[in-house]
Amino acid sequence: METAVINTGYMSPEYAMDGRYSTKSDVFSFGVLLLEIIAGKRNTDCEKGRSSPNLIGHVWLLWTEGMALDIVDSTLPQSYSPALVLRCIQIGLLCVQENAENRPSLSEVAFMLSNETPLSPPQKPAFLFHGDRDRPETSTSGGGSSINEVTVTTIIAR
């Protein structure tokens, strides 16, 4: 068996897996971008020692541990409001929820960002991996896996 790592950047899970696109796909992309701005890191950047190979998983883990402010970019001035940043992190997590029906619409996101209304707790985000045990496995036709776990897909027109 070969381990497959799905690294979509801004692509929603329903589009990445099934080719289905909707306005909730845009919401997912916005959520990733919002979390990237707060963290000062790209979703696809991998850091040694981090429990998840992507930013979404790392933010989710810190959120569930009550340490979400740990993702804030260290180059930001310390004059930001922690409550406002936590709200933005929560909105970002609401946007990247695995189930598209649970994600807010873009107009709801705009409303949440401009008003201090209560927010619902975010549910599990998409593409959440904690080390090798949560990564999906795919079989290879060659019978073995490569040394560096890299695969190549060649698209050939008919």
C-alpha positions as CSV (number, residue, x, y, z in Angstrom):
1,M,0.0,0.0,0.0
2,E,1.1,3.5,-0.8
3,T,0.1,6.5,1.3
4,A,-1.6,9.3,-0.6
5,V,-1.5,12.8,0.7
6,I,-4.2,15.1,-0.5
7,N,-2.9,18.6,-0.6
8,T,-5.5,20.9,-2.2
9,G,-4.5,24.3,-1.0
10,Y,-7.7,26.2,-1.6
11,M,-9.8,23.5,-3.3
12,S,-12.9,22.3,-1.4
13,P,-13.2,18.6,-0.7
14,E,-16.3,18.1,-2.8
15,Y,-14.5,19.6,-5.8
16,A,-11.2,17.8,-5.2
17,M,-12.9,14.4,-4.7
18,D,-16.0,14.4,-6.9
19,G,-15.6,17.4,-9.2
20,R,-18.7,19.1,-7.7
21,Y,-18.4,22.9,-7.6
22,S,-20.8,25.2,-5.7
23,T,-20.8,28.6,-3.9
24,K,-19.8,26.6,-0.8
25,S,-16.5,25.8,-2.7
26,D,-15.8,29.6,-2.7
27,V,-16.5,29.7,1.0
28,F,-14.0,26.9,1.6
29,S,-11.4,28.8,-0.3
30,F,-12.1,32.0,1.6
31,G,-11.8,30.2,4.9
32,V,-8.4,28.8,3.9
33,L,-7.3,32.3,2.9
34,L,-8.5,33.8,6.2
35,L,-6.6,31.2,8.2
36,E,-3.5,31.8,6.1
37,I,-3.6,35.6,6.7
38,I,-3.9,35.1,10.5
39,A,-1.1,32.5,10.6
40,G,1.2,34.2,8.1
41,K,1.7,30.7,6.5
42,R,0.3,28.9,3.5
43,N,-2.1,26.0,4.0
44,T,0.3,23.7,2.1
45,D,3.4,24.6,4.1
46,C,4.6,21.7,6.1
47,E,6.6,22.3,9.3
48,K,8.6,19.8,11.2
49,G,7.1,18.8,14.5
50,R,3.6,19.9,13.5
51,S,0.9,17.4,14.2
52,S,-0.8,17.9,10.8
53,P,0.7,18.3,7.3
54,N,-1.5,21.3,6.5
55,L,-2.5,24.5,8.2
56,I,-6.2,23.6,8.5
57,G,-5.4,20.5,10.6
58,H,-2.9,22.5,12.7
59,V,-5.4,25.2,13.4
60,W,-8.2,22.7,14.2
61,L,-5.9,20.9,16.7
62,L,-5.0,24.2,18.4
63,W,-8.7,25.2,18.4
64,T,-9.8,22.0,20.1
65,E,-7.1,22.4,22.7
66,G,-8.1,26.0,23.4
67,M,-4.8,27.4,22.1
68,A,-6.0,28.9,18.7
69,L,-4.1,32.1,19.3
70,D,-0.9,30.2,19.0
71,I,-1.3,30.3,15.2
72,V,-1.2,34.1,15.0
73,D,1.7,35.3,12.9
74,S,4.4,36.4,15.2
75,T,5.3,39.4,13.0
76,L,1.9,41.0,13.7
77,P,1.9,43.9,16.2
78,Q,0.8,42.8,19.6
79,S,-1.9,45.5,19.5
80,Y,-4.6,43.2,18.0
81,S,-7.7,42.2,19.9
82,P,-7.4,38.5,20.9
83,A,-11.2,38.2,20.9
84,L,-11.4,39.6,17.4
85,V,-8.7,37.2,16.2
86,L,-10.4,34.2,17.8
87,R,-13.6,35.2,16.1
88,C,-11.8,35.3,12.7
89,I,-10.2,31.9,13.4
90,Q,-13.7,30.5,14.3
91,I,-15.2,32.0,11.1
92,G,-12.3,30.5,9.1
93,L,-13.0,27.1,10.6
94,L,-16.7,27.4,9.9
95,C,-15.8,28.0,6.2
96,V,-13.6,24.9,5.9
97,Q,-16.0,22.4,7.5
98,E,-15.9,19.1,5.8
99,N,-19.7,19.0,5.0
100,A,-20.5,21.8,2.5
101,E,-24.0,22.1,3.9
102,N,-22.6,23.2,7.3
103,R,-20.5,26.0,5.8
104,P,-22.0,29.5,5.8
105,S,-22.7,31.3,2.6
106,L,-20.4,34.2,1.6
107,S,-23.0,36.7,2.6
108,E,-23.3,35.1,6.0
109,V,-19.5,35.2,6.3
110,A,-19.6,39.0,5.5
111,F,-22.3,39.4,8.1
112,M,-20.3,37.5,10.7
113,L,-17.2,39.5,10.0
114,S,-18.9,42.9,10.3
115,N,-21.2,42.1,13.3
116,E,-20.7,40.7,16.8
117,T,-23.4,38.1,16.6
118,P,-22.9,34.7,18.4
119,L,-21.2,32.1,16.2
120,S,-21.9,28.4,16.1
121,P,-19.0,26.1,17.0
122,P,-17.2,24.7,14.0
123,Q,-17.3,21.1,13.1
124,K,-14.5,18.9,11.8
125,P,-12.7,20.6,8.9
126,A,-12.0,18.9,5.6
127,F,-8.5,17.4,4.9
128,L,-7.8,16.8,8.5
129,F,-4.8,14.5,8.9
130,H,-2.9,13.7,12.1
131,G,0.2,12.0,11.0
132,D,0.2,8.8,8.9
133,R,-2.7,7.0,10.7
134,D,-5.3,9.4,9.3
135,R,-4.1,9.6,5.8
136,P,-6.1,7.7,3.2
137,E,-4.3,4.8,1.6
138,T,-4.4,3.8,-2.1
139,S,-3.1,0.8,-3.7
140,T,-0.5,0.9,-6.5
141,S,-0.6,-1.3,-9.6
142,G,3.2,-1.8,-9.3
143,G,2.8,-3.7,-6.0
144,G,5.2,-1.5,-4.0
145,S,5.6,2.0,-2.8
146,S,8.3,4.5,-3.8
147,I,11.0,5.3,-1.3
148,N,10.0,8.9,-0.9
149,E,6.2,8.2,-1.2
150,V,5.9,10.4,-4.3
151,T,3.5,9.3,-7.1
152,V,3.2,10.6,-10.6
153,T,0.0,10.9,-12.5
154,T,0.1,11.2,-16.3
155,I,-3.0,12.5,-18.1
156,I,-3.3,11.3,-21.6
157,A,-5.9,12.6,-24.0
158,R,-8.1,10.0,-25.9
